[in-house]
Amino acid sequence: MLAKPDDVVDRDREWDLLTEFVTDPDPAMRLGIVSGRRRHGKSYLLQALSERVGGLYVTAVREEGRLPAIRRFSDAIAAHASLRPGTLWLTDWREVLSNALDVTARSQTPLLVIDELPYLLQHSPEIPGLLQQLYDERQRGTRPGPGARVILCGSAMSVMHELLSGTKPLRGRAVIDLRLGAFDYRASRAYWQIDDPLTALQVHAVLGGAPGYRPVAARPHPNDGFASWLARTLLDPGRAVYSRTETEYLLREDPRITQHTLYYDILTAIAQGASTPTKIGAALERQRNAVTHPLDVLESTSYVQREQDILRPRRPVITLADPIIRFNQLITLPQAATVEQGFAEQAWQAAAPTFNSKILGPHFEDLARTFTRRYAHTLLPGGLPGPVGTTEVADPAARTKHEVDVIALALGERPRAPRARIALLGEAKATAARRGTGDLQRLERIRTLLTDQGYDTTGTALALFSLHGFYPDLIESAAGRDDLLLVDLPGLYGIR
């Protein structure tokens, strides 16, 4: 394995996968696909990989036409071969790709990276077919040493996913189909070098774990105060990371999103509480089927998500998934006039209650579920859990229903399976109050109800997540039992 550069944060699994791919000694040509949302660090990772092995890295440009692109790629190939720009006069993409593969073959690790491929496909849709031909021609591996390694990368998720689908030319030819996600919340805090876990949570609630935001939003630093940082970044119309501008960029990233007004209106309707296609259509005064396709597009790009009840087959709830879009629709848009007149601090003061209830609270619950998936097994005797999500439990005696913020099934169980084994029940509340024995009693009541409904709760642990800690009697109770986990913010972030 090649050592990961020090400036590449996290990404250990991805780096190992990519280095195994490029150093494979097989003499046949191999193909890899890397995709991911804008600002998730794809280019940074692939540039580091290319530099480490001496590969050829070329990126497409959005507004560039076919002939300028061919000329620029030709110059990049010439430079890689230590020739002067303009030395290679290539006229079509087959010549470009063939020469690129031949030039990189001289390296010990013959790597070619084509970044932002979807921009090229807008004017040169023949490229995947040409790569198929070159791939098939180079499977015999007649040259000594490892065969060419080609990585295709792009941010337009729909285009990248289509490369390997159905009867597309490259189907069945890729060894890697890596979809690069954002940093998890712990890695994000370390990357931003944020001291206070509450500030780290707040920053993650508005930007998520996309590493590409730090270069454009790290001054002033969040350590200097979340409110002042926010007023001078996401709420500053002069900044590139201004949330209205960023949302527009994100929507333009996918070529399927052509009616920007419709998609913007759908996001606004969801932000305002419309949670099903019917309700979203009604909010826009449109029929349900008029928003079905746009919703599918928004879901495939991870701008919205459908949250399924993990125990029962109920209608999924549609919510905003992308943090900066959620912030824009709930905070910036309602305060846009005030913000754009230069009164960001006043706008934030007016919007803070909405932020706490509709952004920070749901985000804290989401991180509690992430904690359960990734870290809870190190603290509980039950081991690694299975599917994690939310549910609603009926309480006939009290004539009410209990919403469960965190529920984990046992490893091997399937969602909505009758009599499933339940590994964990949890409650996460981002309130100023500490959690007490009343919260524990509520979880114990829910566990009893699930037992009565036929679920296996013999090994079910209980977890309470709190922003501001726990009352002493609850802490004392937790110390004497192995089925109760108390997670405050330092615990959530693994600080202690």
C-alpha positions as CSV (number, residue, x, y, z in Angstrom):
1,M,0.0,0.0,0.0
2,L,1.1,3.6,-0.7
3,A,1.4,5.8,2.3
4,K,-1.4,8.4,2.5
5,P,-0.1,12.0,2.4
6,D,-0.4,13.9,5.6
7,D,-2.6,16.6,4.1
8,V,-5.3,14.0,3.2
9,V,-7.6,14.0,6.2
10,D,-9.6,10.9,7.1
11,R,-10.3,8.8,3.9
12,D,-8.3,5.8,5.1
13,R,-10.6,3.3,3.6
14,E,-10.9,5.2,0.3
15,W,-7.2,5.7,0.1
16,D,-6.5,2.0,0.6
17,L,-9.1,1.0,-2.0
18,L,-7.7,3.4,-4.6
19,T,-4.0,2.5,-3.9
20,E,-4.8,-1.2,-4.2
21,F,-6.5,-0.5,-7.5
22,V,-3.6,1.5,-9.0
23,T,-0.8,-0.8,-7.8
24,D,-2.4,-4.0,-8.9
25,P,0.3,-5.7,-11.1
26,D,-2.3,-7.2,-13.5
27,P,-1.1,-6.3,-17.1
28,A,-4.7,-5.7,-18.3
29,M,-6.3,-2.3,-18.3
30,R,-8.5,-1.5,-15.4
31,L,-11.2,1.1,-14.9
32,G,-12.5,2.9,-11.7
33,I,-15.4,5.3,-11.1
34,V,-15.3,7.9,-8.4
35,S,-18.4,10.1,-7.7
36,G,-19.5,12.4,-5.0
37,R,-21.3,15.6,-4.2
38,R,-19.7,19.0,-4.8
39,R,-17.1,20.0,-2.1
40,H,-16.7,16.4,-0.8
41,G,-13.0,16.4,-1.7
42,K,-12.9,14.1,-4.7
43,S,-10.5,16.1,-6.7
44,Y,-8.2,16.7,-3.7
45,L,-8.0,13.0,-3.0
46,L,-7.4,12.0,-6.7
47,Q,-4.8,14.8,-7.2
48,A,-2.9,13.4,-4.1
49,L,-3.1,9.9,-5.5
50,S,-1.9,11.0,-8.9
51,E,1.0,13.0,-7.4
52,R,2.0,10.0,-5.3
53,V,2.3,7.6,-8.2
54,G,3.3,10.1,-11.0
55,G,0.0,9.7,-12.8
56,L,-1.7,12.0,-15.3
57,Y,-4.5,14.1,-13.8
58,V,-6.7,16.1,-16.1
59,T,-9.9,17.9,-15.2
60,A,-12.7,19.1,-17.5
61,V,-14.1,22.7,-17.4
62,R,-17.8,23.4,-17.3
63,E,-18.0,26.0,-20.1
64,E,-15.3,24.6,-22.4
65,G,-16.2,23.4,-25.9
66,R,-15.1,20.2,-27.6
67,L,-12.1,21.5,-29.6
68,P,-10.6,23.6,-26.7
69,A,-11.0,20.6,-24.4
70,I,-9.2,18.3,-26.9
71,R,-6.4,20.9,-27.2
72,R,-6.0,21.4,-23.5
73,F,-6.0,17.6,-22.8
74,S,-3.4,17.2,-25.6
75,D,-1.2,19.8,-23.9
76,A,-1.6,18.0,-20.6
77,I,-0.4,14.8,-22.2
78,A,2.5,16.5,-23.8
79,A,3.6,18.1,-20.5
80,H,3.4,14.7,-18.8
81,A,5.7,13.4,-21.5
82,S,8.1,16.3,-20.9
83,L,7.2,17.9,-24.3
84,R,6.4,21.5,-25.0
85,P,2.8,22.6,-25.2
86,G,1.5,22.4,-28.7
87,T,3.8,19.5,-29.6
88,L,0.9,17.1,-29.9
89,W,-1.8,17.9,-32.5
90,L,-4.5,15.5,-31.6
91,T,-7.8,15.8,-33.5
92,D,-10.3,13.6,-31.8
93,W,-11.0,11.9,-28.4
94,R,-9.8,8.4,-29.5
95,E,-6.4,9.9,-30.3
96,V,-6.4,11.8,-27.0
97,L,-7.3,8.8,-24.9
98,S,-5.0,6.4,-26.7
99,N,-2.0,8.8,-26.3
100,A,-2.8,9.4,-22.7
101,L,-2.8,5.7,-22.0
102,D,0.5,5.3,-23.9
103,V,2.2,8.2,-22.1
104,T,1.2,7.0,-18.6
105,A,2.3,3.4,-19.5
106,R,5.9,4.6,-19.2
107,S,5.4,5.1,-15.5
108,Q,5.8,2.4,-12.9
109,T,2.2,3.0,-12.0
110,P,0.3,3.9,-15.2
111,L,-2.6,6.1,-13.9
112,L,-4.9,8.4,-15.9
113,V,-7.5,10.4,-14.0
114,I,-10.2,12.3,-15.9
115,D,-12.0,14.6,-13.4
116,E,-15.4,16.2,-13.9
117,L,-16.2,13.8,-16.8
118,P,-19.8,15.0,-17.1
119,Y,-18.6,18.3,-18.4
120,L,-16.9,16.5,-21.3
121,L,-20.0,14.4,-22.0
122,Q,-22.1,17.4,-22.7
123,H,-20.2,18.0,-26.0
124,S,-18.5,14.6,-26.4
125,P,-20.9,11.8,-25.5
126,E,-18.7,9.3,-27.4
127,I,-16.0,9.2,-24.7
128,P,-17.4,6.2,-22.8
129,G,-17.7,4.2,-26.0
130,L,-14.2,5.0,-26.9
131,L,-13.0,3.9,-23.5
132,Q,-14.9,0.7,-23.9
133,Q,-13.0,0.0,-27.2
134,L,-9.6,0.8,-25.7
135,Y,-10.4,-1.3,-22.6
136,D,-11.3,-4.3,-24.7
137,E,-8.3,-3.9,-26.9
138,R,-5.9,-3.7,-23.9
139,Q,-7.2,-6.8,-22.0
140,R,-4.5,-9.1,-23.4
141,G,-1.8,-7.1,-21.5
142,T,0.9,-7.6,-24.2
143,R,3.1,-4.9,-22.7
144,P,5.4,-5.6,-19.7
145,G,4.3,-4.3,-16.3
146,P,0.9,-3.4,-15.0
147,G,-1.8,-2.2,-17.4
148,A,-3.3,1.2,-17.6
149,R,-5.4,2.3,-14.6
150,V,-8.1,4.8,-15.6
151,I,-10.2,6.7,-13.0
152,L,-13.3,8.7,-14.1
153,C,-14.6,11.2,-11.7
154,G,-17.5,13.6,-11.5
155,S,-20.0,15.5,-9.3
156,A,-23.1,15.1,-11.4
157,M,-24.3,12.0,-9.5
158,S,-26.9,11.0,-12.1
159,V,-24.4,11.1,-15.0
160,M,-21.8,9.1,-13.1
161,H,-24.3,6.5,-11.9
162,E,-25.5,6.0,-15.5
163,L,-22.0,5.2,-16.7
164,L,-22.3,1.6,-15.4
165,S,-26.1,1.0,-15.9
166,G,-28.1,-1.0,-18.4
167,T,-26.5,-1.3,-21.8
168,K,-24.1,1.6,-21.3
169,P,-20.6,0.9,-22.9
170,L,-18.7,0.7,-19.6
171,R,-21.1,-1.6,-17.8
172,G,-19.3,-4.6,-16.4
173,R,-15.9,-3.1,-16.9
174,A,-15.3,-1.1,-13.8
175,V,-13.4,-2.6,-10.9
176,I,-14.2,0.3,-8.5
177,D,-17.4,2.3,-8.1
178,L,-16.5,4.6,-5.2
179,R,-19.1,7.1,-4.0
180,L,-17.3,9.6,-1.8
181,G,-19.4,10.9,1.0
182,A,-18.8,13.8,3.5
183,F,-16.7,13.4,6.6
184,D,-18.5,12.0,9.6
185,Y,-19.2,14.5,12.4
186,R,-16.1,13.5,14.5
187,A,-13.7,13.7,11.5
188,S,-15.3,17.0,10.6
189,R,-14.6,18.5,14.0
190,A,-11.0,17.4,13.8
191,Y,-10.7,18.8,10.3
192,W,-12.0,22.2,11.3
193,Q,-10.0,22.1,14.5
194,I,-13.0,23.2,16.6
195,D,-12.4,23.1,20.3
196,D,-15.9,23.2,21.8
197,P,-18.2,20.2,20.9
198,L,-21.3,22.4,20.9
199,T,-19.8,24.7,18.3
200,A,-18.7,21.7,16.3
201,L,-22.3,20.4,16.4
202,Q,-23.6,23.8,15.3
203,V,-21.2,24.1,12.4
204,H,-22.0,20.5,11.3
205,A,-25.7,21.3,11.5
206,V,-25.3,24.1,8.8
207,L,-22.5,22.7,6.6
208,G,-22.4,19.0,7.2
209,G,-19.1,17.2,6.8
210,A,-18.2,18.4,3.3
211,P,-14.5,19.3,3.6
212,G,-14.6,21.8,0.7
213,Y,-16.4,24.4,2.8
214,R,-13.5,24.9,5.2
215,P,-11.2,26.9,2.7
216,V,-14.1,29.3,1.9
217,A,-15.6,29.6,5.4
218,A,-12.8,29.2,7.9
219,R,-12.3,32.9,8.5
220,P,-13.3,34.0,11.0
221,H,-12.8,30.7,12.7
222,P,-15.9,29.1,14.5
223,N,-13.8,29.0,17.7
224,D,-14.2,32.8,17.8
225,G,-17.9,32.4,18.3
226,F,-20.6,30.6,16.3
227,A,-22.9,33.6,15.8
228,S,-20.1,35.9,14.6
229,W,-18.8,33.2,12.3
230,L,-22.2,32.6,10.8
231,A,-22.9,36.3,10.3
232,R,-19.7,36.6,8.2
233,T,-20.0,33.4,6.2
234,L,-23.4,31.8,5.4
235,L,-25.2,35.1,6.1
236,D,-22.9,37.3,4.2
237,P,-24.1,37.9,0.5
238,G,-20.5,38.9,-0.4
239,R,-19.1,35.4,0.5
240,A,-18.9,32.5,-1.9
241,V,-20.4,30.3,0.8
242,Y,-23.5,32.5,1.2
243,S,-26.2,29.9,1.5
244,R,-28.5,31.3,-1.2
245,T,-25.7,31.3,-3.7
246,E,-24.5,27.9,-2.6
247,T,-28.0,26.3,-3.0
248,E,-28.2,27.6,-6.5
249,Y,-24.8,26.1,-7.4
250,L,-25.9,22.8,-5.9
251,L,-29.1,22.7,-8.0
252,R,-27.1,23.5,-11.1
253,E,-24.8,20.6,-10.5
254,D,-27.2,17.9,-11.8
255,P,-28.1,18.2,-15.5
256,R,-31.6,16.7,-14.8
257,I,-32.5,19.8,-12.8
258,T,-33.6,22.2,-15.5
259,Q,-36.6,23.9,-13.9
260,H,-34.8,25.5,-11.1
261,T,-37.9,27.4,-9.9
262,L,-39.9,24.2,-9.4
263,Y,-37.1,22.5,-7.5
264,Y,-36.6,25.5,-5.3
265,D,-40.3,25.7,-4.5
266,I,-40.3,22.0,-3.6
267,L,-37.4,22.5,-1.2
268,T,-39.2,25.4,0.3
269,A,-42.4,23.4,0.7
270,I,-40.5,20.6,2.5
271,A,-38.8,23.1,4.8
272,Q,-42.2,24.5,5.7
273,G,-43.4,21.0,6.8
274,A,-44.8,19.3,3.7
275,S,-43.7,15.7,4.2
276,T,-45.4,13.7,1.5
277,P,-45.7,14.1,-2.3
278,T,-49.4,14.9,-1.9
279,K,-48.7,17.6,0.6
280,I,-45.8,19.0,-1.4
281,G,-48.0,19.1,-4.5
282,A,-50.8,20.8,-2.6
283,A,-48.3,23.5,-1.3
284,L,-47.3,24.2,-4.8
285,E,-50.9,24.0,-6.2
286,R,-49.9,21.1,-8.4
287,Q,-50.9,17.5,-8.7
288,R,-49.0,14.8,-6.8
289,N,-47.6,13.3,-10.0
290,A,-46.1,16.7,-11.0
291,V,-43.6,16.5,-8.1
292,T,-42.9,12.8,-8.2
293,H,-40.0,13.0,-10.7
294,P,-38.4,16.1,-9.1
295,L,-38.6,14.4,-5.7
296,D,-36.8,11.3,-7.1
297,V,-34.1,13.6,-8.5
298,L,-33.6,15.5,-5.2
299,E,-33.5,12.2,-3.3
300,S,-30.9,10.7,-5.7
301,T,-28.7,13.7,-5.2
302,S,-29.1,13.5,-1.4
303,Y,-30.8,16.9,-1.2
304,V,-33.9,15.3,0.4
305,Q,-34.4,12.0,2.1
306,R,-37.3,9.7,2.8
307,E,-37.3,8.4,6.4
308,Q,-38.9,5.0,6.9
309,D,-40.2,3.7,10.1
310,I,-37.9,0.9,11.0
311,L,-40.6,-1.3,12.6
312,R,-43.8,-0.7,10.7
313,P,-44.7,-0.2,7.0
314,R,-45.9,3.4,7.1
315,R,-45.7,6.1,4.6
316,P,-42.2,7.6,4.5
317,V,-41.6,11.1,5.7
318,I,-39.8,13.4,3.3
319,T,-37.3,15.9,4.9
320,L,-34.4,18.1,3.8
321,A,-31.1,16.2,4.0
322,D,-28.5,18.6,2.8
323,P,-27.5,20.9,5.7
324,I,-26.8,24.1,3.8
325,I,-30.0,23.8,1.7
326,R,-31.9,23.2,4.9
327,F,-30.3,26.3,6.5
328,N,-31.0,28.4,3.4
329,Q,-34.7,27.4,3.2
330,L,-35.4,27.8,6.9
331,I,-33.1,30.7,7.9
332,T,-31.7,32.7,5.0
333,L,-34.7,32.9,2.7
334,P,-37.1,34.1,5.4
335,Q,-34.5,36.7,6.5
336,A,-33.2,37.5,3.0
337,A,-34.2,41.1,2.9
338,T,-32.6,41.8,6.3
339,V,-29.5,39.9,5.5
340,E,-28.9,41.5,2.1
341,Q,-29.2,45.0,3.6
342,G,-26.2,44.1,5.8
343,F,-28.0,43.3,9.1
344,A,-26.9,39.7,9.4
345,E,-26.5,39.7,13.2
346,Q,-30.1,41.0,13.7
347,A,-31.4,38.4,11.2
348,W,-29.6,35.7,13.1
349,Q,-31.1,36.9,16.4
350,A,-34.6,36.7,14.9
351,A,-33.9,33.3,13.3
352,A,-32.1,31.6,16.3
353,P,-35.3,30.0,17.7
354,T,-36.1,28.4,14.3
355,F,-32.5,27.2,14.1
356,N,-32.7,25.6,17.5
357,S,-36.0,23.8,17.0
358,K,-36.0,22.9,13.3
359,I,-32.3,22.5,12.5
360,L,-30.2,21.9,15.6
361,G,-32.7,19.6,17.3
362,P,-33.3,17.3,14.3
363,H,-29.6,17.3,13.5
364,F,-28.7,16.2,17.1
365,E,-31.1,13.3,16.7
366,D,-29.5,12.4,13.4
367,L,-26.0,12.4,15.0
368,A,-27.3,10.2,17.8
369,R,-28.3,7.7,15.2
370,T,-24.9,8.0,13.5
371,F,-23.3,7.5,16.9
372,T,-25.3,4.3,17.4
373,R,-24.3,2.9,14.0
374,R,-20.6,3.7,14.3
375,Y,-19.6,3.9,18.0
376,A,-22.1,2.5,20.4
377,H,-20.8,-1.0,20.0
378,T,-17.6,0.0,21.8
379,L,-19.7,0.9,24.9
380,L,-22.4,-1.7,25.1
381,P,-22.1,-5.5,25.5
382,G,-24.4,-6.3,22.6
383,G,-21.8,-5.6,19.9
384,L,-22.3,-4.1,16.5
385,P,-26.0,-3.2,15.9
386,G,-28.0,-3.8,12.7
387,P,-30.3,-1.3,11.0
388,V,-30.7,2.0,12.8
389,G,-33.6,4.5,12.4
390,T,-36.7,5.8,14.1
391,T,-40.2,4.5,14.9
392,E,-43.5,5.3,16.6
393,V,-44.9,3.0,19.3
394,A,-48.5,2.9,20.2
395,D,-49.5,3.1,23.9
396,P,-53.2,2.0,24.0
397,A,-53.5,2.3,27.8
398,A,-52.4,5.9,27.7
399,R,-54.2,6.6,24.3
400,T,-51.0,8.1,22.9
401,K,-48.0,7.3,20.7
402,H,-44.4,7.5,21.6
403,E,-41.9,8.8,19.0
404,V,-38.6,7.0,19.3
405,D,-35.6,9.1,18.2
406,V,-33.2,6.2,18.0
407,I,-33.9,2.5,17.5
408,A,-31.4,-0.2,16.5
409,L,-32.3,-3.7,15.5
410,A,-29.9,-6.5,16.3
411,L,-27.3,-7.4,13.7
412,G,-28.9,-9.7,11.1
413,E,-32.4,-8.4,11.6
414,R,-34.4,-6.8,8.8
415,P,-36.4,-3.6,9.1
416,R,-40.2,-4.1,9.6
417,A,-39.7,-7.8,10.3
418,P,-42.2,-9.1,12.9
419,R,-40.8,-10.1,16.3
420,A,-37.4,-8.6,15.5
421,R,-34.7,-8.4,18.1
422,I,-34.2,-4.9,19.2
423,A,-30.6,-3.9,20.3
424,L,-31.1,-0.4,21.5
425,L,-33.8,2.3,22.2
426,G,-32.7,5.9,22.5
427,E,-33.9,9.4,23.1
428,A,-32.1,12.5,21.9
429,K,-33.3,15.9,22.8
430,A,-31.4,19.1,22.0
431,T,-32.9,21.1,24.9
432,A,-31.3,23.3,27.5
433,A,-32.5,21.0,30.3
434,R,-30.5,18.1,31.6
435,R,-32.0,14.6,31.2
436,G,-33.4,12.8,34.3
437,T,-35.0,9.7,35.6
438,G,-38.3,10.6,33.9
439,D,-36.6,10.2,30.5
440,L,-35.3,6.8,31.5
441,Q,-38.8,5.7,32.7
442,R,-40.3,6.7,29.4
443,L,-37.7,4.5,27.5
444,E,-38.4,1.6,29.9
445,R,-42.2,2.1,29.2
446,I,-41.5,1.9,25.4
447,R,-39.4,-1.2,25.9
448,T,-42.3,-2.9,27.8
449,L,-44.8,-1.9,25.1
450,L,-42.5,-3.4,22.4
451,T,-42.2,-6.6,24.4
452,D,-46.0,-6.8,24.7
453,Q,-46.2,-6.3,20.9
454,G,-44.1,-9.4,20.2
455,Y,-40.6,-7.9,19.7
456,D,-37.6,-9.5,21.4
457,T,-36.3,-7.0,23.9
458,T,-34.3,-9.4,26.1
459,G,-31.0,-7.7,25.1
460,T,-32.3,-4.2,24.5
461,A,-30.1,-1.4,25.8
462,L,-31.4,2.1,26.6
463,A,-29.6,5.3,25.6
464,L,-30.2,8.9,26.5
465,F,-28.4,11.6,24.5
466,S,-28.2,15.1,26.0
467,L,-26.7,18.5,25.0
468,H,-26.3,19.6,28.6
469,G,-25.7,16.4,30.6
470,F,-27.7,14.5,33.2
471,Y,-29.0,14.9,36.7
472,P,-27.0,13.1,39.5
473,D,-29.6,10.5,40.3
474,L,-29.7,9.4,36.7
475,I,-25.9,9.2,36.6
476,E,-25.9,7.1,39.8
477,S,-28.6,4.8,38.3
478,A,-26.5,4.3,35.1
479,A,-23.4,3.4,37.1
480,G,-25.2,0.3,38.5
481,R,-26.6,-1.2,35.3
482,D,-25.1,-2.4,32.0
483,D,-28.2,-1.8,29.8
484,L,-28.1,2.1,30.1
485,L,-25.9,4.4,28.2
486,L,-25.7,8.2,28.9
487,V,-24.2,10.2,26.0
488,D,-23.5,13.9,26.4
489,L,-21.8,16.1,23.8
490,P,-18.2,15.1,24.8
491,G,-19.2,11.5,24.7
492,L,-20.9,12.0,21.3
493,Y,-17.7,13.4,20.0
494,G,-15.5,10.8,21.7
495,I,-13.6,13.4,23.7
496,R,-13.7,11.2,26.8
